[in-house]
Amino acid sequence: MHDIPAALGDSVRQQTLTAMYSEHHGWLHNWLRKKLGCSQHAADLAHDAFIRVLMLAEPQHIKEPRAFLATTAGRLLIDGARRRRIEKAYMEALVIQSEDAGMPDPAAIHVALQALERIAEMLAGLPAKAREAFLLSRLDGLTYSEIATRLDVSSSSVKNYISSALVHCYHSLHGADPLA
């Protein structure tokens, strides 16, 4: 996680850190909460500021702890804003790149997935051979005679399977008799 420097006089270091945290954590959290308007974000930043203090070899040499903590928290805010700007620019570049590459946007993918789910539901209502004949015809582009060979049925049976599948899909979509 974090490599905290070990220094001579660990007890002095420990006392300094404990005193600094006890005396200034509440103040830093409140100061950040007022600045940010969010208690959780303020708590995170206060925590990160004290992590920076822990990383110092000799925190006991800090003369003005509040000024040091405020400066550290301010730098953390700047680092966070910079990171968010970089992440936003990266995401925008990805969107542009996906559009340039002809990739569909997430909304189009969602619509396509919903349509595929609806088709799968319709086909699930078909007998197995009719469903298989329909898929071999529409997805694999096989002829009726090729499908007949694969399914070990006659070409006229394949024709009937596919016709019944089309009628079934029509009824599923429109709820009406196509011949009426």
N, C-alpha and C positions, 0 to 999 in steps of 0.2 A: 504494500500500500504506500505509505510514506516512510522514508528513511529519516528518522529523527536523529540529529547529531548528538552524539554522546560527548560531553565535555567534562573537564576537570571540575570538581565541585558540583557533582550532580545534585546534591541536596540544596545548594544555593539556587541552582537552575530550577529545580522542582518548586522551591518556595516562591521564586519570582514568577513562574508560570501560573501557579495556583493563585497567588495574590492578584496578578494581572487579570486572570479570568474572573475571579470573584468580584473585583472592583469595577471592571470595565465591560464585561459581557452584556449586562443588562442595558447599560448606556448605549453600547454599539448597536445592539438589536433595535432599541427604540429609535435611535438616530437613522438607521437604515430603513426602518418601517415608515417613518415620516417621509423620507426621501422617495421610497419606492411605492408606498401605498399598499404593500403586501407583506403580511407578517411572515408567511412561509418563505418567500424569497429573501426577506431580511434575515431570517434565521439561517438560511443556507449561506448567505454571504458572510454573516458574522462567524459562522463555523469555519468557512474557508479562510477568513482573515486570521483566525486563531491557529489554523493549521500552518499558515505562513510564519507566525510567531514561533510555533513549535520547531519549524525547520531552521530557525536561526541557531548558530552555534553558541552565542552568548546573549540571550534575551535580557539578561540583567543589566546590560549597558543601554537599554532604551531609556532615554531621559524623559520623554513626554509620551506615555503610553497611548493616550487618547488621540493625539496627533498622528502617531505612528499607525494606530488601528484605522483611523479615518482615511489616511493616505492609502493604506493597504487595501481597504474596502473600495475606495474610489478607483484604484487601479484594477481591482477585480471586476468592478462594474464596466470599466472601459474594455477590458479583455473579453468580457461576456458579450458586450455590444458588438465588438469587432468579430467575434466568433459567429454571432447570429447573422451579421451582414455577409460574412463569407459563406455560411450555410445557405442563406437565402439566394445569393448569387449563384451558388453551385446548383441549387434546385431549379432556378430559372434556366440555367444553362442546360440542365438535363431535359427540361420541358421543351426547350427550343430544339435540342438535339433529337429528341424523340419525334417532334413534329417534322423536322427535316428528314428523318429516316423513314417517314411515312407510318410511324407507329400510331395507333389510335389512342385517343385520350381515354382516361379511366371511365368516363361516363359512357362512351361508346362500347367499351369492353363490358361494362355492367349490363347494358341493354342486350348485347349479343349473348351474354351468359343467361339472362332471363329467357330469351328466345330459345336457346338450346335446352334449357330446363323444360320449357313448355313442349317442345318437340319430343323430348325424351318421355314425358308423361303421355303424350298422344300415342307414341309408338309402343309404350308399355301395355297399352290396351289391345294390341294386335296379337293374334296367334303367332307362335314362334316362327313358323315357315314364312308367313306373310311379312313379318317384320324383317327377317333376314333377306328375303327376296327384294324388298323395297330398299333396304340399305345397300345391298350389292349393286342394285341398279343406280340409285341416286348418288351414293358416295364413291363407289368403286368404278362406276361407269361400265359395268358388264352388260353384255347383251342378254336377251332372254334365253338363248340357247346356252350361253356360258353359265348362267345362273342355274338353268335346268340341270346341267352336268354336275355342278357343285352340290346342288341339293338332292340330286338323284330323283328328279321328277320330270314331267313332260314340260315342253315350252308353253303349252296351253295352261298348265297349272300355274306356271310362273306368271303368265298374263293375268290370270284370275287373282293370284296373290297380290300382285301390284295394284290391280284395279280395286280390290277390296281395301288395301292399305290407303289408297288415295281417297276413296269414299269415306273411310273411317276418319282420316285427317280433316276432310272437309266438314264432316259432322261435328268433330271436336272443336273446330274453329268457329263454325257458323251456326251450329245447332239446327240445321235444316237439311232437308233432302235436296241434293243437287239437281235431281231430275224433276222436282215439283215446280 
